[in-house]
Amino acid sequence: METHTTKKILAYRWMAYNYDDVLESFRRLGYEVKCIYQKLMNYDINEAFASRLEKEISENAYDFVFTINYFPVISDTCQKLGIRYAVYSCDSPLISMYHESVFNDVNRIFLFDAEAVVKFRALGVKHVKYLPLGVDCARLDRQLSLPSPFDEKVTKTLQNSLSFVGSLYEKNSYDRTADELPEYLRGYFDACMELESRRFGTEHVLDELMTTEISEELMEHLDFKKSDRSFSQLPFVFSTTSLGFKCAQIQRKRELIALSKTHSVCLFTESDTSDIFSVKNLGGVDYRVIMPWVFKESAVNLNFTIPNIHTGIPLRVWDVLGAHGFLITNHQRELDSYFEDGEDIVWFDTEEELLDKADFYLTEKNASLRDRISQRGYDEVASYHTFDQRITQLLSEI
């Protein structure tokens, strides 16, 4: 039997924004990290990938396998070989977890949304725990010590603007499937999304409004294919992947337009913004190189959490604070556990409150107040919420 002293993990790598930061934390904590890459069209059954993964694990001495988000095919392979499988979520909910493999003994699953943890524990999933997201302040500090990528004109624009970095979800599955639904059902869902989009993360109503009668009607009109081992149901998947993303589109467009009526609003996105011409679309930005500068230079950064995340704090919040940015965000319940409104961060519960706070903090006389709040926010995340601290906690529990 091979003996080894080097701590070593195998990571399946895909396009998650925070992968590099998380893996670098493992390395700083003494782990050698090997990445395996392969595009997976099916997260449940993929015999070629499972065979490749099994061969890699069998021929090397790994302490555990790691992924951002959950992959049933990896869990089953790890269960077969008796090696621990560690998961750290960056999306919520993870529909891939509604699968028989989630009960595998080798799993150690860490979710950043506390409500999702409660739901899976209620289902009998033993090895699921809460672990919020974080930020690599050291990397951001290094990036922000370099010359700015923006010219003087763009910098001045940002210093007098509200900025939002993110998708407007104009390519959502609801728009692709709505024509398959009868008019009254579309009207019902439109009303549901209007109600949900007005709540800004304080309470969520989509799950409650997906009644038994509505669910049965929905299943009559839409095809739903799933594997034999999946226990996700069409109403839940539709509520998440269709209504949730469409809600985000409605909410983000509405609030950006409302803000742009009285303020300069800069949007960094690859989404089509031809119908919101009052907002300055400056295009997509590189997550690691350019985005930190957007957060640092903007007078006010905005966050609108997608309704699918019920209580958790999305990655954008940590990224803004870690880049010394001033942030106004919708109120998520877990924010109360880590920050103080008006001290480290600013949040809102209604559109009226968002508009009032934007007016207040964008005034020139409050520039020093913005700087003081953003500095406190940075100090908080740099002291207590780095990925090094998160991965240290993860390691202590697996």
C-alpha positions as CSV (number, residue, x, y, z in Angstrom):
1,M,0.0,0.0,0.0
2,E,1.3,3.4,-1.0
3,T,2.1,5.7,1.9
4,H,2.1,9.5,1.6
5,T,2.7,12.5,3.8
6,T,1.8,15.2,1.3
7,K,-1.9,16.3,1.6
8,K,-3.4,16.0,-1.8
9,I,-6.9,16.6,-3.2
10,L,-8.5,16.0,-6.6
11,A,-10.7,18.8,-7.8
12,Y,-13.2,18.6,-10.7
13,R,-12.9,22.0,-12.4
14,W,-15.7,23.9,-14.2
15,M,-16.5,27.5,-14.8
16,A,-17.3,28.8,-11.3
17,Y,-16.1,32.3,-10.6
18,N,-14.6,31.5,-7.2
19,Y,-12.8,28.3,-8.1
20,D,-9.3,29.8,-8.3
21,D,-9.7,31.6,-5.0
22,V,-10.9,28.5,-3.2
23,L,-8.3,26.2,-4.6
24,E,-5.6,28.7,-3.8
25,S,-6.8,28.6,-0.2
26,F,-6.3,24.8,-0.1
27,R,-2.8,25.3,-1.4
28,R,-2.0,27.9,1.2
29,L,-3.2,25.5,3.8
30,G,-0.7,22.9,2.7
31,Y,-2.6,20.9,0.1
32,E,-1.4,19.8,-3.3
33,V,-4.3,20.3,-5.7
34,K,-4.8,18.4,-8.9
35,C,-7.6,19.4,-11.3
36,I,-9.5,17.2,-13.6
37,Y,-11.4,18.8,-16.5
38,Q,-14.2,17.4,-18.7
39,K,-17.4,18.9,-19.9
40,L,-20.3,17.1,-18.4
41,M,-23.6,17.2,-20.4
42,N,-25.1,14.9,-17.8
43,Y,-24.3,15.3,-14.1
44,D,-26.0,12.0,-13.2
45,I,-24.8,9.3,-15.6
46,N,-21.5,9.7,-17.5
47,E,-19.8,6.3,-17.7
48,A,-16.7,7.7,-19.6
49,F,-16.1,10.4,-17.0
50,A,-16.8,8.0,-14.1
51,S,-14.3,5.6,-15.5
52,R,-11.7,8.3,-15.9
53,L,-12.3,9.6,-12.4
54,E,-12.1,6.1,-10.9
55,K,-8.8,5.4,-12.6
56,E,-7.4,8.8,-11.4
57,I,-8.4,8.2,-7.8
58,S,-7.3,4.5,-7.8
59,E,-3.8,5.4,-9.1
60,N,-3.1,8.2,-6.7
61,A,-3.3,8.8,-3.0
62,Y,-5.8,11.6,-2.6
63,D,-7.2,12.7,0.8
64,F,-10.5,13.6,-0.8
65,V,-12.3,14.8,-3.9
66,F,-13.5,18.4,-4.1
67,T,-16.0,20.4,-6.2
68,I,-17.7,23.7,-6.3
69,N,-21.4,22.6,-6.4
70,Y,-22.6,19.0,-6.4
71,F,-22.2,16.3,-9.0
72,P,-24.0,13.0,-8.5
73,V,-21.6,11.1,-10.8
74,I,-18.7,12.2,-8.7
75,S,-20.4,11.3,-5.4
76,D,-21.3,7.8,-6.7
77,T,-17.7,7.2,-7.9
78,C,-16.3,8.4,-4.5
79,Q,-18.9,6.1,-2.7
80,K,-17.7,3.2,-4.8
81,L,-14.1,3.8,-3.9
82,G,-14.6,4.8,-0.3
83,I,-13.1,8.3,-0.6
84,R,-14.5,11.4,0.9
85,Y,-16.3,13.9,-1.4
86,A,-16.3,17.5,-0.3
87,V,-18.7,20.0,-1.9
88,Y,-18.9,23.8,-1.4
89,S,-21.8,25.5,-3.0
90,C,-21.8,28.8,-4.9
91,D,-25.3,28.5,-6.3
92,S,-28.6,27.9,-4.6
93,P,-30.6,25.8,-4.7
94,L,-28.6,23.0,-6.2
95,I,-31.1,20.9,-8.2
96,S,-28.4,18.3,-8.7
97,M,-28.6,17.5,-5.0
98,Y,-32.2,16.2,-5.4
99,H,-30.8,12.9,-6.3
100,E,-30.4,9.5,-4.4
101,S,-26.6,10.0,-4.3
102,V,-27.0,12.9,-1.9
103,F,-27.4,10.2,0.9
104,N,-24.0,8.7,0.1
105,D,-21.9,8.3,3.3
106,V,-18.8,9.8,1.7
107,N,-20.5,13.2,1.1
108,R,-19.5,16.3,3.1
109,I,-21.7,19.1,1.6
110,F,-21.4,22.7,2.6
111,L,-24.1,25.1,1.5
112,F,-24.0,28.9,1.8
113,D,-27.8,29.3,2.1
114,A,-28.9,28.3,5.6
115,E,-32.5,27.6,4.5
116,A,-31.3,25.1,2.0
117,V,-29.4,23.3,4.8
118,V,-32.6,23.0,6.8
119,K,-34.5,21.6,3.8
120,F,-31.9,18.9,3.1
121,R,-31.6,17.9,6.7
122,A,-35.4,17.6,6.9
123,L,-35.1,15.1,4.0
124,G,-32.7,13.0,6.0
125,V,-29.4,14.2,4.4
126,K,-26.9,13.8,7.3
127,H,-23.7,15.3,6.0
128,V,-24.8,18.8,4.9
129,K,-23.7,21.9,6.8
130,Y,-23.8,25.6,6.5
131,L,-20.7,27.5,5.2
132,P,-21.1,31.0,3.9
133,L,-19.2,32.3,0.9
134,G,-16.2,34.5,1.4
135,V,-13.5,36.5,-0.5
136,D,-9.8,36.4,-1.2
137,C,-8.8,39.9,0.1
138,A,-5.1,39.3,-0.5
139,R,-5.7,38.6,-4.2
140,L,-7.9,41.7,-4.5
141,D,-5.4,43.9,-2.7
142,R,-2.7,42.7,-5.1
143,Q,-4.9,43.4,-8.1
144,L,-5.8,46.8,-6.9
145,S,-2.2,47.8,-6.3
146,L,-1.6,47.6,-10.1
147,P,-2.4,50.5,-12.4
148,S,-6.1,51.0,-13.1
149,P,-7.4,49.5,-16.3
150,F,-9.7,52.5,-16.8
151,D,-8.9,55.8,-18.4
152,E,-9.6,59.1,-16.7
153,K,-13.0,59.5,-18.3
154,V,-14.3,56.1,-17.3
155,T,-12.9,56.5,-13.8
156,K,-14.7,59.9,-13.3
157,T,-17.9,58.4,-14.6
158,L,-17.7,55.5,-12.1
159,Q,-16.9,57.9,-9.3
160,N,-20.2,59.6,-9.8
161,S,-22.4,56.6,-10.6
162,L,-24.3,53.7,-9.3
163,S,-22.8,50.5,-10.8
164,F,-24.2,46.9,-11.2
165,V,-22.1,44.0,-12.5
166,G,-24.2,41.0,-13.5
167,S,-26.7,39.4,-15.8
168,L,-30.1,40.6,-16.7
169,Y,-31.2,37.0,-17.5
170,E,-32.8,38.0,-20.8
171,K,-32.2,34.4,-22.0
172,N,-34.4,32.6,-19.4
173,S,-36.3,29.4,-19.8
174,Y,-39.6,31.0,-18.9
175,D,-39.6,33.1,-22.0
176,R,-38.9,30.0,-24.0
177,T,-41.7,27.9,-22.6
178,A,-44.4,30.5,-21.8
179,D,-46.1,30.0,-25.1
180,E,-46.7,26.3,-24.3
181,L,-48.9,27.4,-21.3
182,P,-52.6,28.4,-21.5
183,E,-53.2,32.1,-21.1
184,Y,-54.7,31.9,-17.6
185,L,-51.7,30.0,-16.3
186,R,-49.3,32.6,-17.9
187,G,-51.4,35.3,-16.2
188,Y,-51.1,33.5,-12.8
189,F,-47.3,33.1,-13.1
190,D,-46.9,36.7,-14.3
191,A,-48.7,37.9,-11.2
192,C,-46.6,35.6,-9.0
193,M,-43.4,37.0,-10.4
194,E,-44.6,40.6,-10.0
195,L,-45.3,39.9,-6.4
196,E,-42.0,38.1,-5.8
197,S,-39.9,40.7,-7.6
198,R,-41.3,43.4,-5.2
199,R,-40.1,41.6,-2.0
200,F,-36.3,42.0,-2.4
201,G,-35.3,38.8,-0.4
202,T,-37.2,39.5,2.8
203,E,-39.8,36.8,2.1
204,H,-40.3,34.4,-0.8
205,V,-43.7,33.5,-2.2
206,L,-43.0,31.5,-5.3
207,D,-42.9,28.2,-3.5
208,E,-46.2,28.9,-1.6
209,L,-47.9,30.1,-4.8
210,M,-47.0,26.8,-6.6
211,T,-50.1,25.1,-5.2
212,T,-51.1,21.5,-5.8
213,E,-53.7,22.6,-8.4
214,I,-51.3,24.9,-10.2
215,S,-48.6,22.2,-10.2
216,E,-51.0,19.6,-11.7
217,E,-52.0,22.1,-14.4
218,L,-48.3,22.8,-15.2
219,M,-47.4,19.2,-15.5
220,E,-50.2,18.7,-18.1
221,H,-48.6,21.3,-20.4
222,L,-44.8,20.8,-20.0
223,D,-42.6,17.8,-20.5
224,F,-40.3,17.0,-17.7
225,K,-37.5,14.5,-18.1
226,K,-35.4,13.3,-15.2
227,S,-33.3,10.3,-14.3
228,D,-34.7,7.4,-12.3
229,R,-32.6,8.4,-9.3
230,S,-33.6,12.0,-9.2
231,F,-36.4,13.1,-6.9
232,S,-36.8,16.6,-8.1
233,Q,-40.2,17.5,-9.4
234,L,-41.3,19.7,-12.2
235,P,-43.0,22.4,-10.0
236,F,-39.8,22.9,-8.0
237,V,-37.6,22.9,-11.1
238,F,-39.9,25.3,-12.9
239,S,-40.2,27.6,-9.9
240,T,-36.4,27.8,-9.7
241,T,-35.0,27.7,-13.2
242,S,-37.9,29.5,-15.0
243,L,-39.7,31.7,-12.5
244,G,-36.7,32.6,-10.4
245,F,-34.5,33.7,-13.3
246,K,-37.4,35.6,-14.9
247,C,-38.1,37.3,-11.6
248,A,-34.5,38.5,-11.5
249,Q,-34.8,39.9,-15.0
250,I,-38.0,41.8,-14.1
251,Q,-36.6,43.1,-10.8
252,R,-33.1,44.2,-12.1
253,K,-34.5,46.0,-15.1
254,R,-37.2,47.8,-13.2
255,E,-34.8,49.0,-10.5
256,L,-32.0,50.0,-12.8
257,I,-34.5,52.1,-14.9
258,A,-35.9,53.7,-11.8
259,L,-32.5,54.6,-10.5
260,S,-31.4,56.0,-13.9
261,K,-34.2,58.5,-13.9
262,T,-32.3,60.6,-11.4
263,H,-28.7,59.2,-11.4
264,S,-26.0,58.0,-13.6
265,V,-26.2,54.2,-13.7
266,C,-23.4,52.0,-15.1
267,L,-24.1,48.4,-16.1
268,F,-21.4,45.9,-16.7
269,T,-23.1,43.0,-18.5
270,E,-23.2,41.0,-21.7
271,S,-27.0,41.1,-21.6
272,D,-29.0,42.9,-24.2
273,T,-29.9,46.3,-22.8
274,S,-31.4,47.9,-25.9
275,D,-34.7,48.4,-24.0
276,I,-33.2,50.2,-21.1
277,F,-31.3,53.0,-23.0
278,S,-31.1,55.3,-19.9
279,V,-28.5,53.0,-18.4
280,K,-24.9,53.0,-19.6
281,N,-23.9,49.5,-20.6
282,L,-20.2,49.2,-20.5
283,G,-20.1,45.6,-21.4
284,G,-18.9,42.4,-19.6
285,V,-15.9,42.5,-17.4
286,D,-13.2,40.0,-16.4
287,Y,-14.0,38.7,-12.9
288,R,-10.5,38.7,-11.6
289,V,-8.8,41.6,-13.5
290,I,-11.4,44.3,-14.2
291,M,-14.3,43.7,-11.8
292,P,-12.4,44.6,-8.6
293,W,-11.7,48.0,-10.1
294,V,-15.3,48.5,-11.0
295,F,-16.2,47.9,-7.3
296,K,-13.4,50.1,-6.0
297,E,-14.0,53.1,-8.3
298,S,-17.8,53.2,-8.3
299,A,-19.4,55.6,-5.9
300,V,-22.1,53.1,-5.1
301,N,-22.2,49.4,-6.1
302,L,-25.6,47.6,-6.3
303,N,-26.5,44.0,-5.5
304,F,-29.9,42.4,-6.4
305,T,-29.9,38.8,-5.1
306,I,-31.7,36.3,-7.4
307,P,-34.8,35.1,-5.6
308,N,-33.6,31.5,-5.8
309,I,-31.2,32.3,-2.9
310,H,-33.6,32.5,0.0
311,T,-31.5,33.5,3.0
312,G,-27.8,33.3,1.9
313,I,-25.4,36.1,0.9
314,P,-24.3,35.8,-2.8
315,L,-20.7,36.0,-3.9
316,R,-21.1,39.5,-5.3
317,V,-21.6,41.0,-1.8
318,W,-18.3,39.5,-0.6
319,D,-16.5,40.6,-3.8
320,V,-17.6,44.2,-3.5
321,L,-16.6,44.5,0.2
322,G,-13.3,42.7,-0.5
323,A,-12.5,45.3,-3.2
324,H,-13.0,48.2,-0.8
325,G,-16.3,49.0,-2.5
326,F,-19.3,50.7,-1.1
327,L,-22.4,48.5,-1.4
328,I,-26.2,48.9,-1.4
329,T,-27.9,45.5,-1.5
330,N,-31.3,44.0,-1.0
331,H,-31.8,42.7,2.5
332,Q,-31.0,39.0,2.9
333,R,-31.7,37.5,6.4
334,E,-28.2,36.2,6.9
335,L,-26.7,39.7,6.4
336,D,-27.8,40.5,10.0
337,S,-25.5,37.8,11.3
338,Y,-22.3,39.4,9.8
339,F,-22.9,43.1,9.2
340,E,-24.6,46.2,10.5
341,D,-26.8,48.2,8.1
342,G,-25.3,51.7,7.7
343,E,-22.0,50.7,9.3
344,D,-20.3,48.0,7.0
345,I,-22.9,47.8,4.3
346,V,-26.2,49.4,3.4
347,W,-29.4,47.4,2.6
348,F,-32.9,48.0,1.5
349,D,-36.2,46.1,1.9
350,T,-38.4,48.1,-0.6
351,E,-37.9,50.0,-3.9
352,E,-38.7,53.3,-2.1
353,E,-35.9,52.6,0.4
354,L,-33.5,51.8,-2.4
355,L,-34.3,55.0,-4.2
356,D,-34.0,57.1,-1.0
357,K,-30.7,55.5,0.0
358,A,-29.3,56.0,-3.5
359,D,-30.2,59.7,-3.3
360,F,-28.6,60.0,0.1
361,Y,-25.4,58.2,-0.4
362,L,-24.7,59.6,-3.9
363,T,-24.5,63.2,-2.7
364,E,-21.1,64.7,-2.7
365,K,-21.3,65.7,1.0
366,N,-21.7,62.0,1.9
367,A,-18.5,60.8,0.0
368,S,-16.6,60.6,3.2
369,L,-19.4,58.6,4.8
370,R,-19.3,56.1,1.9
371,D,-15.5,55.8,2.3
372,R,-15.9,55.1,6.1
373,I,-18.6,52.5,5.5
374,S,-16.6,50.7,2.7
375,Q,-13.5,50.7,4.9
376,R,-15.4,49.1,7.7
377,G,-16.9,46.5,5.3
378,Y,-13.5,45.7,4.0
379,D,-12.0,45.4,7.5
380,E,-14.8,43.0,8.5
381,V,-14.4,40.6,5.6
382,A,-10.6,40.7,5.7
383,S,-10.7,39.8,9.4
384,Y,-13.4,37.2,9.5
385,H,-14.6,36.1,6.1
386,T,-11.7,35.1,3.8
387,F,-11.7,31.9,1.9
388,D,-8.7,30.7,3.9
389,Q,-11.0,30.9,7.0
390,R,-13.8,29.2,5.2
391,I,-11.7,26.3,3.9
392,T,-10.1,25.9,7.3
393,Q,-13.6,25.4,8.7
394,L,-14.4,23.0,5.9
395,L,-11.3,20.9,6.5
396,S,-12.0,20.8,10.3
397,E,-15.3,19.2,9.6
398,I,-14.5,16.6,7.0
